[in-house]
Amino acid sequence: SQFAVTYAALILHDEGLQVTSENIKKVLAAAKIEVEAYWPVVFANSLKRLNISDLLLSSSGGSAVAASSSGSAPAAAAEAPKDEKKDEKL
């Protein structure tokens, strides 16, 4: 069920359509796939506050989801480690 709803959400995003529970249900119905009624709602509500393109382009989807949902992604990027050269005396 989760895979089917995930693929339906990706199809909607790829086609430039809104990822809503109704649209997910339409894609699943067209593919003749039955899932529990709560899956489209859960996915649509989870994805409406996230940028799907950013999730797809990130190197690690799990940490991107966590960073996006907590709003700390810009702060984490700003605090990237800097290489500092130390003067060494011989």
N, C-alpha and C positions, 0 to 999 in steps of 0.2 A: 504494500500500500504506500509506504513512504517513497519508494523509488518511483512509482507511477505518478504520484503527486509532484515529486521533484521534477521529473521530466516534463510534466504538464506546465509547471511554472516556468521552466527553461524555454519551452516552446513559445509560451505567451510572451516572455521577455524578448526572445529572438525576433518575434513578429512585430514587436513594438506595441503590444497590447498591455493593458493593465492586468496585473496579477491579482485578481480578486477570486474569492471562493466560487462565485458564479462562473467565471471564465474557466477556472480549473475544472469545475464539474462538466462544462461543455466539452472541453478537450478530452476528458476521460470518457464521457458518453460517446463521443465520436470514435474513440478507439475501442469502444465496447469493454471498458475496464471498470469494474466495480470495486469501490473502496468504502471503508466505514465513513459515515456522514461527517464525522468531525475532522478528518484529515484535510480537506480543502480549506476549511475555516481556520484550522491551526496554522497551516502554511501561509495562507493569505495574510493573516494577522501578524505573523512573524516577519514576513518579508516586506510589509508595507512601510516599515520604518528604516529599512535597509536599502542601500543602492546595490542592486544585483550585479551591475557591471563591475563595481569595485570588488565584490566578492569573487567574481570570476577571474579578475585580473590579479588578485592577491596571490602571493606564493603559498600561503597557508590559510586555507579557508576557515579553519577552526579558530585561530587567533584573530583573524579579521572580523569574524562574527562577534567574538567577545569584545574586541576593541570598539567595533561600531556600536554595539548595544550599550556600552558603558560611556561612550563619547570621549574616550581617552586616546584615540588614534592620533589626532594632531599633536597632543602633548607628548606622546611617546616618540613621534617622529622628530619633534623639536629637541628632544633630549638624547638624540643619537650620540654615541660615544665619539669623541674627537681624538685624533691622534696628536699627541703632544711629543715633541722631540725634546729630549733631555740632553743637556750638554754634559758630555762625559770628559773627565780630565784623565789624561794618561800619565 
